[in-house]
Amino acid sequence: MWLSGMLFRAPVALRNVQTRSMFLAKKPDYSRPNWLRVSLAFGTSAFLWVTLFRQHQYDLAECERRLESSTSQTHEIMDAPKN
């Protein structure tokens, strides 16, 4: 009985323990932003948007090229003399 009582009480006791991480020991100072991290975040976002836009333009050009080549092949087949 004693062992089972200790096992059931242990999780409750562990929940009340507060740990302090050495990386989060002080609160961030929001009055002085970290401009390196801010610029990296915005720079990465801008780079990804530019890359997405360029890829979209390339995909549109490729789609138009394939559409033109398929329609020209269709016209060649339809205009071919029938034997």
ChimeraX attribute file (.defattr): number of C-alpha atoms within 10 A of each C-alpha:
attribute: neighborCount
match mode: 1-to-1
recipient: residues
	/A:1	5
	/A:2	6
	/A:3	7
	/A:4	8
	/A:5	9
	/A:6	10
	/A:7	10
	/A:8	10
	/A:9	10
	/A:10	10
	/A:11	10
	/A:12	10
	/A:13	9
	/A:14	9
	/A:15	8
	/A:16	8
	/A:17	8
	/A:18	7
	/A:19	6
	/A:20	9
	/A:21	8
	/A:22	7
	/A:23	6
	/A:24	8
	/A:25	8
	/A:26	9
	/A:27	6
	/A:28	10
	/A:29	8
	/A:30	7
	/A:31	6
	/A:32	7
	/A:33	10
	/A:34	11
	/A:35	9
	/A:36	8
	/A:37	10
	/A:38	11
	/A:39	11
	/A:40	11
	/A:41	12
	/A:42	11
	/A:43	12
	/A:44	12
	/A:45	12
	/A:46	12
	/A:47	12
	/A:48	12
	/A:49	12
	/A:50	12
	/A:51	12
	/A:52	12
	/A:53	12
	/A:54	12
	/A:55	12
	/A:56	12
	/A:57	12
	/A:58	12
	/A:59	12
	/A:60	12
	/A:61	12
	/A:62	12
	/A:63	12
	/A:64	12
	/A:65	11
	/A:66	12
	/A:67	12
	/A:68	12
	/A:69	12
	/A:70	12
	/A:71	11
	/A:72	12
	/A:73	12
	/A:74	11
	/A:75	11
	/A:76	11
	/A:77	11
	/A:78	10
	/A:79	9
	/A:80	8
	/A:81	7
	/A:82	6
	/A:83	3
